[in-house]
Amino acid sequence: VSTFYTRFKFTPPGKNTVKVCLGPACHLRGSAVICDEVGKRLGIKPRETTGDLKYSLETTACSGACALAPVVEINDKVYSQMTRAKVRRVLAK
């Protein structure tokens, strides 16, 4: 039951939270690929935190920014029309 609720954590959250929207508009524009790229860059899967507790990767059902799809939020800052290249640039900052 506890794995159903996304706010229930098994590990402490990271200092920075990266949320990838998987809602319909974002999904149609490739958000699954974006989520995979973020996970690959951070070395974690959704609902996991890096070993150094710097980053947590989460997914959302909808960020409410469908016109900007696909969307990634990092610490409540929205990054729109994400691509693999943009993921690399944003995470490098």
N, C-alpha and C positions, 0 to 999 in steps of 0.2 A: 504494500500500500504506500509506503513512504517514497518509493521511486516515482509514483504517479505525480506527486506534487513537486513542482519545480523549485519552490522556495524552501523545501526541506533539504538541507545540505548534510553530506556525510563528511566533508572536509571543510576547513575554513575557506572562505572565498578569497580570491586573489585581490591584490591592491587595485588592479585594473580589470574591469569587466568588459568583455567583448561579446556583443549580442548580434547574432545574424538572424535576420528576418526570414522565415520560411513560409510566409503567407502566400496566397495564390498569385498575386502580381509578381512578387519577388521570385517565387518558385519558377514561374514561366520565363523569367529573365535570367535564370541560372544561379539562384542563391545556394543551391546544393553544392555547386562547384566552388562558390565563394567560401562556404562553410568548410569544405574540405581543404581549401588553400590556407585559411586561417589556422585550422587544426594542424596542418602540416608545418606551417611556420612556427607555431608555438609548441608543437610536439605533444598536443593533447587532443582529446575528443570532446564533443559537447558534454556539458555537465562535469567537466574535470577542471582542475587547477594545476598550474605548473608547479614543479617541485620547489621552486624558490618563492612561491606564493605571490608572484608578480601579476599573473594573468589567470582569469577564469574565462572559459568559453561557454556561452549559453546560446540557446536558440529561442526565438519568439514566434508565436503564431501569426502576429501581425504588429508591425511598428506604427501603422497608421500613416505611412508616407508612400503610398502605392505609386504615385506619379514619379517618385524618385527611385524606383526599384532597379536593381536589388540594393537593399539598405543594410548597412552595418552601423551599430552604435558602439562607441567606445567611451565609457564613463559619461553617458548621456549626451555625447556629441554625435550627431548623425552624419554619416558619410554616404553619399548617394551615388547611384549608377556605378556600383563597384564592379571592378574587373580583377583578375588575378594580379595584374601589374599594380593597380591601385592598392590592393591589399598589401603587397610587398612594401610600397612606399609609405603607407600609413603606419604599418607596424614598425618600420625602420625609425620613425620619429619617436 
